């Protein structure tokens, strides 16, 4: 009887000791609950009108420009500062979604996005390059008027180095773009002042939230 009581007391003491040790371990190595969250940050959204390519000023009229013959024409976009501070944190992976919606009667041979942490390096030494993309001319009717846009989409997984550019301490990057039209192959086409190219570039990441 006495030995049994001693054994029970020893078992209780050992159990209490294990519980206490477990509490100490929990206090020393606390584990907070965590989950993944999707964060989307726009890098570039723009409409480039046909008048930007051919150098004609849009007066606001809806009347078409005179028929024109276009050769290959390029546009280098103005460098823009983008706030990407929402990306800061424990990022697991990231991707860039690049969408082009062409409402131009001419196609694009080249569409490229350039990204850098230094505004002076966007075109000279970009740290991230998205593209080039090629997109066909919009569908037109018998009169040469755009009736249906052409859309091209790409999704690019970012490398660790590219993700570091976007997930930097300053919380900002600089973005530029370069476009080259394919021209009209010597044919005269009707150009509407409302014809435009819509560009949308979005970075999407999964981040760990505690």
N, C-alpha and C positions, 0 to 999 in steps of 0.2 A: 504494500500500500504506500509506504513512504517512498520506495524507489520509483513507483509509478508517478507519484506527485512530483518528484524531482525531475523525472523525464518530461512531464507535461510543462513544468516551469521552464526547463531548458529549451523546449521546442518553441514556447511562446517568446522567450527572450531572443532566440535566433530569428524568429519571424519578424519581431519588432526591429531587430538589427538590420535585416534585409530591407524592410520598408524604409527605414531611416537612410540607409545607403542609397536606395533608389531615389529618394527625395533629394539627397545631396547631388546625385548625378543629374537629375532634372534641372536643378538650380544652376549647376555648373555648365550644362549644355542645353539651354532652352531651345526648343524647336517650335517656331511660330508657324501657324498654318499658312500655306501659300497656294497660289493658283496662277494659271496663265491668262493673259489678257491680250487681245488684238488691238494694236494701235495703228491708225492710218493717218499719214501726214501728206498733204498735197505739196509737191515740189514745183509744179508748173501747170498752170491752166491758162490757155490763151486762144484767141481767135485771130488768125492771120488772113486778111481779106485779099482778094485778087489784086486790088489796087496797090497793095504793098509790094507785090511782085512786079507789076508792070509800070509802076511809077506814076499812075494816074490818080488824081485827087478825086475822092468820092464826095460829090456835092450834096449827097443826101437824096438825090433823085433815084427812083426805082427804074428809070429807063436804062436799057442796056448800053454799054459802051459801044463804040463803032467796032465792027469786026477787026480782029487783030491777029497777026501771026507772031507767035512767041517762040523764042529759042530757049535754051536752058538758062534759067534765072536763079540766082541764089540770094538768100537772106541770112544774115548773121544776127541773131536776136540780142537785145540788150541784156547784159548780165544783171540778174536779180538776186537780192539777198532773201533767203528763206529761213524762217525760224523752225528749227527741228528739235527744240529742247524737249518736246514731248517724247522723243525717242530715248532720252537719257535713262539709264537704268540697267537691269540685268536682262539684256536682250538675248534671246535664245537663237533666233534666226530672223532673216528679213528678205524681202523681195521688192522689186520695182515693177509696177504695172504701167505700161506705156500704151496709151490708146490714141489713135489718129482717126478722125472722122473727116473725110475729104468731100467737101461740097464745091470743089473746083472742077471745071471742065478740062483740066489738065492734071496729069499725074505727078507724083514726086519720085525722083530717082533716089533721093537721099533725105533722111530725117534723123538727126542725131542730137542727143541731149548730153551736155557736159556738166560735170559737177566738181567743185573743189572747195577747200576751206579757205583758199586765198583768192580774192576776186581777180587779181592780176594773172592768175594761173588757169582760169577757167578754160580759155582757148589755147593757151601756150603749152600748159602741162597739166591737163585735167587728171584728177585722181579717180574719177568714176566716169565711164563712157557708156551710154545706153543707146544701142542701135549699131549700125544704121538700119532704118526701116525703109521699105519701098511700098508705095501705095498707088493703085491704079486711079485713073481719072474717074470722076463721078459719072453715073449713067445720065445721058442726055436724051432729049426728044429729037424729033426731026428738025426742029428749029435751033437746036444747039443749046436749049435751056436745061439746066440741071433738074432732074426729076427724082434721082435717088443717090444718096451719099454712098461712098465706099468706106468701109471701116477695117482697120488693121489693129490688132492687139498683140502685145507680147508681154510675157511675164518672165522676169529674170531674177534668179536667186542670187543674192549678194554674197560675195566672198567675205571672209573675216576682215581683210584689209579694207574692203569697200564699206562694210558695216561700221568700221572704226571711224571712217570719214564722216558718216552721217551721225554717229553716236559720239560726237566730240564734246569736250568740256565747254566750248563757247556757246553751244546750242544753236549754231547757225552755219549754213553753207551757202555757196553762191552757184547759181544755175544759169546756163546759157543754152541756146539751141542753134542749129544750122540746118537750113532747108535748101534743096535744089530741085527745081521743077524739071520735068522731062521735055517741056516744050510742046509744040503742036505739029511737029514734023512737016513744016512748011505750009500747013493748011490754015486758012483764016477761020477763026471761031468767034461765036458771040459770047461776050463776057457780061455777066450780070454783076452790078455793084455789090449785091448781097452774097455772091459766091465767096466761100471762105474755107479755111482749114482749121478744124478744132483740135487742139493738142491738150492732152491730159496725162500728167505723170504723177503717180502716187507711190509713196513708199509705205509698205505694210510690214509690221514686225510683230513677233510674239514676245512678250516680256513677262518675266516672273514677278508677281506681286506678292509681297508678304503682308 
